[in-house]
Amino acid sequence: QVQLVESGGGLVQPGGTLRLSCAYSGSIFGINVMGWYRQVPGKERELVAGITRDGRTSYADSAKGRFTISRDNAKNTLYLQMNSLKSEDTAVYYCNARGVLAEKFEVWGQGTLVTVSA
């Protein structure tokens, strides 16, 4: 199986920056796609950014130009660099991995809270 552990959340002022990390371990050779999602109370979890096995990235419109998803294969870590943060970016951010081992799988991290407030 695959395990994901996020870190890096916290309180930041509007306009500030934050970098989230997601350490992945286990049967990582089976991972095809990884992504960052976020969720606020009362709303559905939404995709923020994704990256495929071959490095192709995609972003939600709200993240384009401000957030960057990247992956360090040597460290088995996924990152989300967030710049120019806004109050509406406040949410719990989750790391996600999807792939195939004996069968298809999808796993989530425990989530890390990002609060953007003055």
DOTOR-259241 format. One record per residue: residue number from 1; chain; x, y, z of N, C-alpha, C in turn. Coordinates in nm, 4 decimals. Atoms other than C-alpha are relative to their C-alpha. Layout:
N
> NUM  A  X  Y  Z  X  Y  Z  X  Y  Z
...
% end
This chain:
118
> 1  A  0.0822  -0.1192  0.0000  0.0000  0.0000  0.0000  0.0864  0.1252  0.0000
> 2  A  -0.0681  -0.1297  0.0020  0.0873  0.3679  -0.0154  -0.0469  0.0809  0.1197
> 3  A  0.0321  -0.0870  -0.1119  0.1023  0.6035  0.2805  0.0421  0.1434  -0.0329
> 4  A  -0.0256  -0.1418  0.0257  0.0871  0.9839  0.2672  -0.0053  0.0762  0.1311
> 5  A  -0.0026  -0.0820  -0.1206  0.1813  1.2304  0.5407  0.0288  0.1443  -0.0398
> 6  A  -0.0168  -0.1414  0.0339  0.1287  1.6035  0.4910  0.0617  0.0775  0.1153
> 7  A  -0.0506  -0.0940  -0.0995  0.3017  1.8872  0.6699  0.0108  0.1365  -0.0657
> 8  A  -0.0254  -0.1326  0.0538  0.3560  2.2585  0.6329  -0.1138  0.0989  0.0121
> 9  A  0.1105  -0.0940  -0.0164  0.0166  2.4074  0.7088  0.0262  0.0974  0.1138
> 10  A  -0.0139  -0.0977  -0.1072  -0.0293  2.7020  0.9386  -0.0747  0.1273  -0.0291
> 11  A  0.0630  -0.1308  0.0144  -0.1363  3.0611  0.9735  0.0930  0.0921  -0.0784
> 12  A  -0.0786  -0.0916  0.0818  -0.0195  3.3112  0.7135  -0.0862  0.1207  -0.0341
> 13  A  0.0733  -0.1216  0.0333  -0.1169  3.6687  0.6310  -0.0340  0.0033  -0.1483
> 14  A  0.0313  -0.0170  0.1425  -0.2864  3.7603  0.3036  0.1200  0.0551  -0.0753
> 15  A  -0.1157  -0.0379  0.0791  -0.0258  3.7959  0.0320  0.1240  -0.0802  0.0324
> 16  A  -0.1154  0.0775  -0.0420  0.2080  3.5579  0.2103  0.0166  -0.1284  -0.0776
> 17  A  -0.0309  0.1251  0.0669  0.3582  3.2283  0.1038  0.0039  -0.1141  0.1010
> 18  A  -0.0050  0.1195  -0.0815  0.3461  2.8744  0.2340  0.0334  -0.1165  -0.0918
> 19  A  -0.0281  0.1197  0.0787  0.4835  2.5421  0.1134  -0.0474  -0.1226  0.0771
> 20  A  0.0470  0.1257  -0.0573  0.3035  2.2188  0.1852  0.0850  -0.1154  -0.0524
> 21  A  -0.0747  0.1187  0.0385  0.4831  1.8866  0.1799  -0.0851  -0.1244  0.0249
> 22  A  0.0678  0.1278  -0.0157  0.3513  1.5340  0.1376  0.1029  -0.1105  -0.0219
> 23  A  -0.0946  0.1105  0.0101  0.5874  1.2477  0.2138  -0.0755  -0.1284  -0.0325
> 24  A  0.0682  0.1239  0.0373  0.4864  0.9280  0.0380  0.0946  -0.1189  0.0165
> 25  A  -0.0793  0.1199  -0.0267  0.6021  0.5775  0.1185  -0.0834  -0.1242  -0.0322
> 26  A  0.0679  0.1258  0.0304  0.5173  0.2146  0.0587  0.0235  -0.0406  -0.1439
> 27  A  -0.0091  0.0500  0.1385  0.4464  0.0728  -0.2861  -0.0160  0.1145  -0.0992
> 28  A  0.0142  -0.1242  0.0767  0.5074  0.4077  -0.4570  0.0176  -0.0228  -0.1496
> 29  A  -0.0172  0.0286  0.1422  0.5985  0.2423  -0.7882  -0.1353  -0.0134  -0.0701
> 30  A  0.1333  0.0143  0.0567  0.2244  0.1936  -0.8363  -0.0736  0.1304  -0.0206
> 31  A  0.0671  -0.1296  0.0098  0.1426  0.5652  -0.8206  0.0049  0.0521  -0.1432
> 32  A  0.0066  -0.0601  0.1334  0.0260  0.7212  -1.1485  -0.0214  0.1512  0.0053
> 33  A  0.0348  -0.1417  -0.0110  -0.1107  1.0582  -1.0374  -0.0007  0.0391  0.1470
> 34  A  0.0100  -0.0561  -0.1339  -0.0693  1.2724  -0.7280  -0.0597  0.1388  -0.0097
> 35  A  0.0616  -0.1315  0.0041  -0.2535  1.5851  -0.6333  -0.0214  0.0576  0.1381
> 36  A  0.0398  -0.0719  -0.1214  -0.3448  1.8423  -0.3743  -0.1465  0.0410  -0.0159
> 37  A  0.1409  -0.0395  -0.0070  -0.7086  1.8951  -0.2798  -0.0182  0.0866  0.1234
> 38  A  0.0312  -0.0767  -0.1199  -0.8685  2.1308  -0.0321  -0.1505  -0.0050  0.0269
> 39  A  0.1406  0.0063  -0.0399  -1.1904  2.1408  0.1606  -0.0272  0.0982  0.1132
> 40  A  0.0480  -0.0868  -0.1075  -1.3763  2.3975  0.3680  -0.1306  -0.0583  0.0501
> 41  A  0.1238  0.0568  -0.0564  -1.6661  2.3100  0.5995  -0.1207  0.0360  -0.0851
> 42  A  0.1219  -0.0220  0.0752  -1.9905  2.2660  0.4127  0.0161  -0.0050  -0.1501
> 43  A  -0.0237  0.0066  0.1441  -1.8276  2.2369  0.0724  0.0692  -0.1305  -0.0361
> 44  A  -0.0658  0.1213  0.0467  -1.7027  1.9487  -0.1380  0.1511  0.0217  -0.0107
> 45  A  -0.1442  -0.0059  0.0198  -1.3370  1.8669  -0.1568  0.0272  0.0308  -0.1471
> 46  A  -0.0287  -0.0407  0.1371  -1.1881  2.0295  -0.4668  0.1478  -0.0182  -0.0327
> 47  A  -0.1368  0.0163  0.0475  -0.8785  1.9633  -0.6734  0.0661  0.1366  -0.0138
> 48  A  -0.0781  -0.1227  0.0123  -0.6152  2.2353  -0.6465  0.1048  -0.0140  -0.1106
> 49  A  -0.1064  0.0216  0.0982  -0.3308  2.0885  -0.8510  0.0315  -0.1486  -0.0078
> 50  A  -0.0355  0.1397  0.0177  -0.2207  1.7556  -0.9929  0.1269  -0.0150  -0.0800
> 51  A  -0.1211  0.0287  0.0753  0.0930  1.5964  -1.1337  0.0012  -0.1482  -0.0340
> 52  A  -0.0004  0.1386  0.0432  0.1249  1.2799  -1.3372  0.1378  -0.0631  0.0191
> 53  A  -0.1253  0.0731  -0.0144  0.3938  1.0143  -1.3284  0.1105  0.0615  -0.0856
> 54  A  -0.1027  -0.0558  0.0884  0.5688  1.1799  -1.6219  0.0169  0.1505  0.0168
> 55  A  -0.0270  -0.1383  -0.0342  0.5545  1.5242  -1.4655  -0.0948  0.1044  -0.0552
> 56  A  0.0965  -0.0980  0.0496  0.2584  1.6843  -1.6396  -0.0826  0.0546  0.1157
> 57  A  0.0725  -0.0644  -0.1093  0.0866  1.9349  -1.4144  -0.1302  0.0632  -0.0488
> 58  A  0.1272  -0.0669  0.0289  -0.2624  2.0806  -1.4003  -0.0429  0.0744  0.1250
> 59  A  0.0393  -0.0855  -0.1109  -0.4199  2.3490  -1.1853  -0.1455  0.0423  -0.0118
> 60  A  0.1307  -0.0635  -0.0025  -0.7581  2.4728  -1.0798  0.0186  0.1467  -0.0395
> 61  A  -0.0103  -0.1403  0.0403  -0.8321  2.8187  -1.2158  0.0411  0.0889  0.1172
> 62  A  -0.0298  -0.0813  -0.1181  -0.8094  2.9569  -0.8621  0.1462  -0.0073  0.0404
> 63  A  -0.1394  0.0214  -0.0385  -0.4538  2.8244  -0.8301  0.0992  0.0444  -0.1070
> 64  A  -0.0905  -0.0330  0.1102  -0.3100  2.9158  -1.1699  0.0697  0.1327  0.0244
> 65  A  -0.0790  -0.1211  -0.0166  -0.0292  3.1687  -1.1496  0.0426  0.0282  0.1425
> 66  A  -0.0369  -0.0226  -0.1409  -0.0073  3.1468  -0.7699  0.0583  -0.1248  0.0665
> 67  A  -0.0446  0.1251  -0.0620  0.0469  2.7805  -0.6789  0.0837  -0.0806  -0.0982
> 68  A  -0.0812  0.0888  0.0820  0.3072  2.5363  -0.8057  0.0104  -0.1360  0.0668
> 69  A  -0.0146  0.1363  -0.0503  0.2962  2.1606  -0.7619  0.1293  -0.0579  -0.0560
> 70  A  -0.1244  0.0618  0.0448  0.6219  1.9681  -0.7777  0.0243  -0.1263  0.0809
> 71  A  -0.0275  0.1281  -0.0641  0.7712  1.6370  -0.6803  0.1503  -0.0234  0.0017
> 72  A  -0.1411  0.0357  -0.0129  1.1137  1.5323  -0.5537  0.0053  -0.1517  0.0162
> 73  A  0.0004  0.1464  -0.0045  1.1522  1.1645  -0.6410  0.1087  -0.0553  0.0911
> 74  A  -0.1091  0.0462  -0.0864  1.4783  1.1365  -0.4486  -0.0431  0.0017  0.1467
> 75  A  0.0467  -0.0117  -0.1376  1.3003  1.2440  -0.1313  -0.1396  -0.0595  0.0196
> 76  A  0.1370  0.0531  -0.0066  0.9651  1.0810  -0.2141  -0.0945  0.1002  0.0649
> 77  A  0.0795  -0.1076  -0.0581  0.7960  1.4107  -0.1397  -0.0670  0.0822  -0.1094
> 78  A  0.0784  -0.0869  0.0869  0.5239  1.6085  -0.3143  -0.0129  0.1346  0.0689
> 79  A  0.0077  -0.1337  -0.0571  0.5094  1.9844  -0.2668  -0.1133  0.0799  -0.0649
> 80  A  0.0876  -0.1021  0.0557  0.2618  2.2645  -0.3132  0.0500  0.1340  0.0504
> 81  A  -0.0460  -0.1345  -0.0322  0.4193  2.6081  -0.3206  -0.1154  0.0948  -0.0240
> 82  A  0.1138  -0.0915  0.0098  0.1511  2.8665  -0.2515  0.0472  0.1427  0.0234
> 83  A  -0.0385  -0.1404  -0.0081  0.2185  3.2339  -0.3190  -0.1245  0.0880  -0.0100
> 84  A  0.1090  -0.0977  0.0092  0.0018  3.5446  -0.2980  -0.1296  -0.0559  0.0589
> 85  A  0.1144  0.0660  -0.0615  -0.2312  3.3708  -0.0596  -0.1116  0.0983  0.0322
> 86  A  0.1196  -0.0793  -0.0245  -0.5850  3.4987  -0.0149  -0.0816  -0.0661  0.1113
> 87  A  0.0818  0.0551  -0.1079  -0.8365  3.4529  0.2635  -0.0825  -0.1195  -0.0486
> 88  A  0.0806  0.1093  0.0538  -1.0381  3.2279  0.0344  0.0796  -0.1286  -0.0230
> 89  A  -0.0821  0.1219  0.0067  -0.7458  2.9837  0.0242  -0.0028  -0.0762  0.1317
> 90  A  0.0111  0.0678  -0.1286  -0.8196  2.8975  0.3860  -0.0780  -0.1290  -0.0150
> 91  A  0.0621  0.1315  0.0155  -0.8981  2.5264  0.3967  0.0903  -0.1053  0.0626
> 92  A  -0.0840  0.1152  -0.0302  -0.7756  2.1861  0.4985  0.0477  -0.0558  -0.1335
> 93  A  -0.0602  0.0478  0.1242  -0.5388  2.0673  0.2272  0.0393  -0.1468  0.0164
> 94  A  -0.0243  0.1442  -0.0021  -0.5123  1.6979  0.1452  0.0871  -0.0407  -0.1182
> 95  A  -0.0804  0.0637  0.1032  -0.2535  1.5055  -0.0485  -0.0723  -0.1261  -0.0468
> 96  A  0.0702  0.1151  0.0575  -0.3883  1.2367  -0.2810  0.0913  -0.0741  -0.0974
> 97  A  -0.0747  0.0823  0.0961  -0.2350  0.9501  -0.4754  -0.0932  -0.1055  -0.0585
> 98  A  0.0792  0.1024  0.0687  -0.3993  0.7240  -0.7336  0.0915  -0.0828  -0.0880
> 99  A  -0.0824  0.0853  0.0834  -0.2560  0.4285  -0.9154  -0.0538  -0.1412  -0.0043
> 100  A  0.0374  0.1404  0.0132  -0.2588  0.0563  -0.9681  0.1082  -0.0870  0.0625
> 101  A  -0.0879  0.1057  -0.0500  -0.1046  -0.2279  -0.7718  -0.0664  -0.1307  -0.0447
> 102  A  0.0779  0.1165  0.0397  -0.2931  -0.5557  -0.7665  -0.1337  0.0449  -0.0592
> 103  A  0.1217  -0.0618  0.0499  -0.5931  -0.3302  -0.8353  0.0165  0.1499  0.0131
> 104  A  -0.0064  -0.1454  -0.0118  -0.6679  0.0383  -0.8627  -0.0086  0.0404  0.1463
> 105  A  0.0087  -0.0510  -0.1355  -0.6157  0.2382  -0.5468  -0.0023  0.1514  0.0002
> 106  A  -0.0024  -0.1435  -0.0250  -0.6660  0.5873  -0.4138  0.0189  0.0183  0.1498
> 107  A  -0.0272  -0.0237  -0.1412  -0.5223  0.7094  -0.0862  0.0069  0.1495  0.0268
> 108  A  -0.0018  -0.1389  -0.0446  -0.5444  1.0329  0.1109  0.0884  0.0156  0.1213
> 109  A  -0.0696  -0.0345  -0.1219  -0.3264  1.1982  0.3656  -0.0999  0.0453  0.1046
> 110  A  0.0862  -0.0369  -0.1118  -0.4604  1.3173  0.6985  -0.0483  0.1446  -0.0088
> 111  A  0.0389  -0.1399  0.0159  -0.4858  1.6806  0.5890  0.0824  0.0927  0.0857
> 112  A  -0.0715  -0.1026  -0.0754  -0.3126  1.9970  0.6989  -0.0755  0.1322  -0.0187
> 113  A  0.0809  -0.1212  0.0027  -0.4898  2.3219  0.7862  0.0823  0.1207  -0.0417
> 114  A  -0.0588  -0.1271  0.0428  -0.3994  2.6424  0.6047  -0.1005  0.1101  0.0320
> 115  A  0.0849  -0.1131  -0.0353  -0.5409  2.9633  0.7487  0.0660  0.1282  -0.0485
> 116  A  -0.0513  -0.1266  0.0513  -0.4952  3.2910  0.5633  -0.0813  0.1113  0.0644
> 117  A  0.0712  -0.1024  -0.0757  -0.5824  3.5788  0.7905  0.0975  0.1037  0.0519
> 118  A  -0.0810  -0.1077  -0.0557  -0.4519  3.9125  0.9046  -0.0064  -0.0024  0.1533
% end
